[in-house]
Amino acid sequence: VRLGLVCVPPDVCLDGSVQATATVELLAPGGANMLLVGLGSPPGFSVLREDWQALVANGVISDYELGAHEVRAYLSRVATNQPIAMSYRLQARLPVRVNTPGATAYDYYRPDQRDDTGPVLIIVRRDDN
């Protein structure tokens, strides 16, 4: 499994949003019945539920769980070497300089097939203009 996480822009005004994109790809042959992707929610941000509802409605993911500090995405019947991109917004609620928690993706039935990402720095500033 290969996992990447990008957050754009890396700095944002208070009440603005950051577009996060997590891309997961299964590298093992034979496909996977279920991949789980855990995406940490950084302090001072809210995850916009409607983005995750749209990912389900569009068939990108099978389901998701929105927790206090993490979004868990479920991807079923994943083909090998077919990257899947999940884009979602994080709404800035507090002026902070914070690293996102790392993200994890793994094959539910073969948990040794996994990948983790490091943190991504995001800066939220007050709009003093």
N, C-alpha and C positions, 0 to 999 in steps of 0.2 A: 504494500500500500504506500502511496505517496500523497502527502498532504502539503498544501501551501496556503498561506493566509496573507492577504494584502488589505491595508486600510488606507483609504484616500478620502480627503486630504489628511496628512499627518497632524495638522493643527486646524482647529475649528473654533468659531465663536460660540459662546454660551447659547444654548437652545438650537444650535446648528446640528447637522448630522454628518456622520462619517459613513461612507459606503465601504462595507467590509465584503470581501469575496474570498470564500474558502473553496479551494479546488482539490478534489480527491480523485485519485486514480488507482484502480486495482492493477497490480503488476503480476500477481500470481496467475498461472494459466487455469482455465476451467471456470472462471467467473465466481461469483459469490452470491449466496442467497440473501445475506444481510450484512451491510456495513453500518457501523455506528460511528458518528462523528460528534465529538464533544467540543463545543466552542465556548470558551470562557467569556463572560460578560464583564468588562472592566468597571471598577468602581466609578460612580459619577455618571453612568450612562444607563439609558433604558433601551431595551431591544424592542423594535417595532414589530408587534405580532402580525400585522397585516402582510409583511414581507414573507414571513414563514407560511402563512396561510396561502399566499400566492404560489410559493414553491410546491406546496402539496397539490393545489388546484391544477398547476401546469405539469404535474407528473415528474418534477425534478427529484423530489423526495417522496417517500411513502408516508411519513409522519414526523412529528417533532414534539419535544417536551420543552417548555419554557420554564426553567427554574430560576431561583433568586440570583444565582451566580453563573449559570451555564445554560446554553441551548444544546439540546441533544437531538441530532437529526438521524433518522432511520432511512437507509437507502436499500431497497430490495431489488433482487435480480440484477446485480451489477456485472456488466461485461468487462473482460480484461482489456486493458489499454484504451479505455473510453473515459477520458476525464469528465468529471461532473462538477460544474461550477454552481455554487450557492451564494447569491448576492443578497445582502440584507443591510439595513441601516441601524446605526447606533445613535441615539439622540443624546446630545450632551446636556446634562442637568446641573453640573457643578463645574466651576473653574478648577481644573486639575491638570497635573502632569503625571500621566499614569502609563504603565505598561499593561497591555492586554494580557490576561492569563494565556498560557500556551493552549494549543488545540491538539486533539488526539483523534485519530481515525484508526479503526481496526475491523477486521472480519469477525463477526460475532461468533462464528463456528470454528474459526482458526485464529484465536486472539494473539498468537505469535506473529501474525501478519498485520503489522501496525506501523504507524508513523506518528511523530509528534513534531509540533512546531514550537519555536521559541516565542517570546513575547514581542509585541509590536508597540513602539512608543507613540502615544497620542497626547497632544497638548490642547487643552481647552482654555481659551482666554476670554476675558470679559471684552465686550465690544465698547471701547472707550470713545468711539467717534461720535 
